[in-house]
Amino acid sequence: MTWHDKVGKDLQACVGYPVTFGWNYSLDQSSENETRNQWTAVLNGRTVNLDENSTEFAFDGSGRMTLLSASLAHSGTYSLHVEVATISANGSEETKTYERSANLTVLEAPSTTGEPLQATLNPKPVKVQSGNRTEWGIELSFGTFETRGHPAVSAYWTTPSLKVLPSSSYSSGSFHLTVSNVETGPYRVQLSPEEPALRCSDQDAEVLRSALVTVEDITFRLMLLEVRAAELENRTAELAAKDAELDAKDAELDAKDSELETRTAELAAKDSELDAKDSELATRTAELAAKDSELDAKDSELETRTAELAAKDSELETRTAELAAKNAELVAKDSELDAKDSELETRTAELAAKDSELETRTAELAAKNVELVAKDSELDAKDSELETRTAELAAKDSKLAAKDSELETRTAELAAKDSELETRTAELVAKNAELVAKDSELDTKDSELETRTAQLAAKDSELAAKDSELETRTAQLAANDAELETRTAELEAKDSELAAKDSELETRTAQLAANDAELETRTAQLAAKDSELDAKDSELETRTAQLAAKDSELETRTAQLAAKDSELDAKDSELETRTAELEAKDSELAAKDSELETRTAQLAANDAELETRTAQLAAKDSELDAKDSELETRTAQLAAKDSELETRSAELEDTASALQKSVAGMDDRADKLESRCSALELRTDSPVVAFRVGFSWGSHGLWGSIRNEGRVVVFDTVFMNIGNGYSRATGKFTAPVGGLYVFFASYDCDEKGRYMGLLFEANGERVALTRCRAPHSAVLTKTPSVVVSLNKGQTAHVRATRDSGTDPITWYYTYTFSGFLLQKF
């Protein structure tokens, strides 16, 4: 089997164009017979057998296959497999498979949105990272493209110093170039002519045109100044917001301080009210004690009167006994009554002694109560003194707050003056340092406010503890009030009972007085009767009758004495009831004594707490004195800063004057730049001149066999020839207009290890020479470029060179020669 046509391993085709794979072969009719041939393709990693009945491909049966219309999906590796049966001389048959493969890349030209391509300057500068530093730069854009083609194309920028830079990025249909070391002047941009996808563009396509944008020095400087001014304004706004936040926080703390002072005043008023109520209770207790003493005295007086009446009764009984000497039974009965009276008097004396003991105990408790009241008054006075000290400290704190407010007002005035100076010098970078200093000052102030907040919180906790203590004391006083009211009710009941008893004793006194008068009358009668009996013994019978009447009278008196005995028994029961009441009162006084001891302990604890609070207030007083000294130091610092700001204001005014002169010079330069821009705008009207040529698919060319300088390389395929400057007949480019031109070329080093080179010539003179040598069995590709100045009608071309040998050099279709007009004269 013999292959007749040679196809390169790498093929390229534009979208929509046909591609032919021409591997013709022939067989030896005597010994070879084709049994099968098969075309396969590897597309996107998937192997596909090509069907001869497919509408996308055409087969001629002799090894040629044509892709009728290429698309991006057809990019891949295509292979032809031929199975041949060979008959040997001995008649045996052997099957062999022959294979040829080629890689196809389908190209697609980039497209635009229909608008002319323009190069623009981003109005805002960008930050560019350069090593460990961040610098300000510019961003240029070139677009707008609808697609980048396939393979994706790239754009190259030519700086004012004629440096060629690739684009930094591509987004939103535009190529972007970020420049840190900014050069002022024109920047030209266009797609690289070496891009394979551009082969599929029309010669007058918009994507082949270049665009120009001019960067002016004053424009870039103004951009930087605007950005820095915006940053300073944002920083000023942030600091102003933070200052407002601190002011609000300070106002909140002042309000809280005022609230605490109000609460302190309320607690002081409440404490005074409780002290007044306590004093009132003490006075009422003293009044009740006095009333109790008065009642006890009255009871003692009644008992004395009872004793006197009893003595008088005894005297009457003695007189009665003298009269009743004759009647033994009556005398005995009188003696029994006298003994019973004596027993009652003894019990009355015992009860009087016990009552006196209770009165003594009551007097002792009253004295102790008065002592406790005095101590409570002393503690109240000490508490009032502490409250007065607290009020003085609050007034001092208020004075310091007013002084702090005054300092803040002064700080605000200085900040306003500083803001005015910063507004006048918004273009100076030094403002940032001042703002940083102000930020540090605000942080210091924030720390002071936090310290003050902690102190106020501690003060609030102390006041809350005092409030709790006062509430406990109020509850105790309320319990004491209830107890005193109960005791008052008991004493009032006792007073009513004693009043009733007093009335009863007065009634009994009146009865005894009447009986006394009656007894005196009867005594007189008996005396008369005795005289009569002594005178008239004869009237014994009459006297007997009188004695019988007297006996009846004595019986009546006996009944009266029995009633008196019953009355004394009732009195005895009443005295027992009173004894029980006095015992209950004794228990109550003992409980009150224990309660007073508990209160004494509480007052001692309060005294210790007040002493601790006094020490804390003294420490706070020292702290406030230190803060006052610190504020005075800060005032002096602010005054010094004010002086420094005034000095700086004068310096800034001098700087502003110098800047005005600099701006005037910049205005002159701006006029010159406008003139230069006008000249550049005239230059942008120059025509677009560009070409790119190579060899046809599968062809080759002869460079020549001259050792040093070969003949001019003639490229037979023209991919692009805008301006018709390239001649396919001579291989030379003739400049249609005078200007600055850029030329590119690509070639492979000789695979035999010899030096090969490419010589650029312009207007008959050597311009540049590039050489390379590849190792054996290897190929290296070179892509030299050169920038030359040509007048209208002058030519440029390339020659091939090598160091030795005379055999021809193969030039494949992948080798190209291109160029374009960079700047018209």
Steps between C-alpha positions, in 0.01 A plus 500: 500500500630847405390841643501775236388822683661637815281688749646693794428372848345833609229658288301820556173613341252782549142440608276435198785407264571149356805297606648217287707216642687373184673171578487332152645152480539220239531119523714245321239333282693173486551440870279743705129517550322765713264333742375806698561872569352703786511868597486582875504826697576577865273794594496632857670181621244271331590275204245504217490285185419722201212373290536519121129589481547804726395839357793673678778310319578401139714190415649417156594139585872546435594641842385859458239640737355854506328671797240705312449778761726525807363595841659528845363157589707346216834582668679174575721220362398330172646161397479273194543123556557277188509120524690331213529124431840410354563168307856375542701302243409169666132589473433586868289805587595761761288799614661833587346826628630839384412822684529877453388768753473881511389753766238751385452836679193692390549876527232761565561872456418732793196728462394838632165644605488709182635816660849624406770367732630768735772524760395682817655610828325403823421833672601356836856391582557145622727355767772274363699259719872530429689258723426604859386847395166624364521771233242703313462424130258531212276253320451512122219314320461385139163379370222419480527141362212261468727190482878447524504241221654155512769464615440812710694800373708742708561872472841672523563857608780729382599754767626854430854363540419235230492211748264221396290366791242225503155566649467438872149353486185457296148555635160621379611497137805722551876455534649682800854621565608598852808725509682582823795700365282744307639662185326801358425509133321285240427128557414298187328163519401232248461127479822309436532421125652165593170376647382200290134601539566826312568302180125452481424876511429715196779735397294805595349349815462729800695259726816562292502872571707663771381758753676787677454655843710784643592522868580853612716572803263760641205266452673220691604735779146639528368144515736421788408823681127428462540147635711617793254781573214247496693273736567791736133604487393143581749489788374838625140375480594186693674705770204741516262206539722354772516841670119525486473150641732594787301819562179296511663254737623788718149649504360160594751475786411854613130407495576186698707706746212744537262209552730358769517840671119525490473151644755588769291807593183285511672244722627782724146642526365152572767449763411833661131402492583168667710683759208734571263205528746322729521813717120521503480135608756564771293799623184290493677221685609750767140634525365147539765424760401820687133407472581150627687654793204730566261204496730309733507801734122522488475129570735545792287791624188283477675226690602757763140618526391139525749450781369816673144381461603161629665667799187706558292190464721330754447794738127473451521130561697567818231739617239252398683232699487724808129545445449127429702390806190355645433288198794258466375349184486841335851582621635168377341561167652850493842350585467250214414783264794702629735204440366463147548876444857471627571215254363709216716794604804272503426380145441863396840596645666208313334608175605860563861385549487298178346794315777724634758248373335502157501881500873493579561258211292721271700807606824314425376396154378856433845634597664243271258593222586868546870407480440305175295789359788735581745265327266470200482882486880509516520250208239704308711810556807311376301377196384857436864612521597231246214607273622859529849377401343303212315814388828695516675230293206498254528879472873464443431227240247733334761777503753264341236392244439869419872552469522187279213638289688830472811312391293300250357829367854633467601171336204534260610856417854379440362209294291748295806717449702189412223394257511845338878473459464145364237623249737771380782244471293202372769425241773456760579154634598642842130519595493124545758518781293764684188286468691201636608713797141608554388137483753413772372791710141377458610149600654650816177687568302181442721323756439783751123478439511124555686557830238756599224256404655236727518751787134599449406131486680447835319803641170360371576167675573687826174695472311178422652342816398806700151483349473135605627589848244783530222267384604248770504777758157620379363149543644484854351839586166390357514188724586723800209731409262205487630375835462845657145530363417159654647611831311831477175310450580281802583805711180674388303187597681495834425872543130432438510211747670717765247779439219251558675374812550860617129566456421180688734603784342845516158336527627269773663798675164678501331188641768470771456870582126442537563194715746706708241766555248232580743335740574831668128558540459146631799551731334806644180308547684212664682743728169653599353155545800394709451799722137418515578137589746611764242738637213272465575144581132452524460545134704178417211345323471807286874487445473127421248590237735769381782241502278269299449787258875554505544128441277532198699804393825304544358222289430760236858625535624140480318468170662828393843366602430178307425715197821690569683163518361407160604842369854443636509157334411668168775753565740212571407341165548837331842535663595151376394600146709816526792290628474280186487813283808640676681169445408512127620861496825385661546235225421762235754740653758217503434436128531872432825500696632221272379689195674816622823302546464365141442853373805616696708237319354610165575863582857399585526322163355811330757708686780279363351517149474880525865517606592282196291725274671805652838349408375426144368856464837631622674283239258626234567856616874439449428346160290804400782728614742301282254523208470876558880527482500285184234726341709806582800332335283415199379861483862615486571242227199621298617858539843397372334316213293811425820702474656230283192502273522877461868464403409225261220713355755764408725233347206358305411845370857530368467151350166596342664804342777279360239254373313781325822587319548129417141482370572798276802313360284189459245708309775602256602137470136403447484745208809334353349156556180612326710609204675165505166318524380695198812388313442142613138518391625600156729198509214263580357583158780298339393192300529145634777305328557131590584173329563135586621241248617136501500186288199308370385178665745215443735702282866582554742764373871519417701751701812446295839338538720806559701457815481853647219693336224318322242631265190696606238263645182523289182401687233379255195522731358835613284481812463877544623796292339824624639788294630256226862552614614135457586355154451123464716510187812652659450418870565866588289747697480857359394775746185675365562790746799619698506396866618264774443131412516177707591168328475141632614164365501136614724213388644168623869422560659234278456155646856400399670701774624791279454872565205655315395861493263763370618835363272808498575757229335838457560726199794278397677522838543231762285582804515193724632142499379213719656152514446172685621141499298199610645174635487193279153347459334815640329809363496851656268779392613867491269805478720812453357852463639839402385864489623707203434842349397504131421784268227461244613258226785340699499119534560235765548121469672200662785278386605155630857419614690202640860420578568202260350260250348537156196273518160672471315609815131409534268790595162373628163675507535565876781756427369859466606859437283795621509870581289810569521881512562614858509878446465719192753781450 
